């Protein structure tokens, strides 16, 4: 970071741009693991997806090589203890998953939220009152 004169977010952008330019290197490394499941843990900085195209380019190159992609959106478990936090975060997650995965990256999504949880969200969106909150 110091050598490039950038902060943490700038360093992430720099690294993703470097990876995009060197896709042949990444693809050759990945070919060493045929028929394996590989997990790419992308950082949560939304600007990597919303303001830059390198993540989309990297994923497109992987798809062209025959990779089948899916997204998994993980959330810290402490949000589940508070109904207000969990409902707020559920709205944020559903928005992020739709916008980032489907619109920006072009990867199909499937909600793993239970029907019960989806009913809670629908109730909250229609009434403005989180389910279980008095």
Secondary structure by P-SEA (a helix, b strand, c coil): cccccccaaaaaaaaaaaaaaaaaaaaaaaaccccbbbbbbccccccccccccaaaaaaaaaaaabbbbbbbbbccccccccaaaaaaaaaaaaaaaaaaccccccbbbbbcccaaaaaaaaaaaacccccccc
